Amino acid sequence: MKYTQLCLLTLSFIFTFTVAEAQIVEQPDPLRPSLPDSSKAVKKDSSKTAAGQQKIDSIKQAPPIPTIFRYRFTADGTITAGNVSRTLLQLTSAVDYQLSNYFKLSSNPSFVYGKQNGILAEREWFGDLRTTYRYEKRLYYLAFGSYERSNLRQINHRWTAAAGLGYKLLNHKRAYISLTDVVMQEYTDFVELNDINIWRNSARLYGEYTFDKDRFTVTHTAFYQPALGQYNVRWNASLSVQIKLTQVISLRSTVANAYESLIVPGRQNNDFRFTLGLVYEKK
């Protein structure tokens, strides 16, 4: 099994198609809590004895055993040679660690590296650490910090710190939608532009849907992050379709778009990408 998984991950670097220049979409894929489908009702059997029915009721009321540690790893890339030489490697991951019934730590580190005709195009680093309070409740609270470096955007360093709340609009096993809103402080050290130190409002809409007994998964993430008191807008969005090949390996296709209103000279405001790769996920 381990040999098969290694071969599948290696093949991900072959079956990849990328449009335009790749860019990290911040906080790519949160791992939502794994909950039983609340839309399912347990049928009552009138033939059960009183003692048997009491046992069933106690099982129904017992809370599910929590998952302490979960993770997801995605790898894709491409290599071309000839008139146009292109090398691209993208690595993304998501990690959840449950500290208690109230607190959870999460992280979504990412790395993108690419060259075109021998010239460095992408070398994108992104890392974050989030803590969520009352994560199993419909209304929950979160705080996070992140760090980013980007050759594509010509950013030496970008630090952010934020806090706010989230609300689960839909919370079933096969359909989940959440909306979060935080106030974020951001410091960006550009290679050429003057450094900026601003406050933003950051809203995120996240959804995940599964079909055919969890064989197919569709996820979407959208951020809108305007600056407070000045015009400086950043937004990004992604849509992914995932097909399960084994219990832990899936084939995944993603389209993503990222926009920043303030950029260094010679760069474009908008970046679009389409990738196809493999996911290793353990829940």
Buried (B, 14 or more C-beta within 10 A) or exposed (E): EEEEBEEBBEEBBEEBEBEEBBBBBBBBBBBBBEEEEEEEEEEEEEEEEEEEBEEEEEEEEEEEEEBEEBBBBBBBBBEEEEEEEBBBBBBBBBBBBBEEEEEBBBBBBBBBBBBBEEEEBBBBBBBBBBBBBBBBBEEBBBBBBBBBBBBBBBBEBBBBBBBBBBEBEEBBBEBBBBBBEBEBBBEBBBEEBEEBEBEBBBBBBBBBBBEEEEEBBEBBBBBBBBBEEEEBBBBBBBBBBBEBBEEBBBBBBBBBBBBBEBBEEEEEEEBBBBBBBBBBBEE
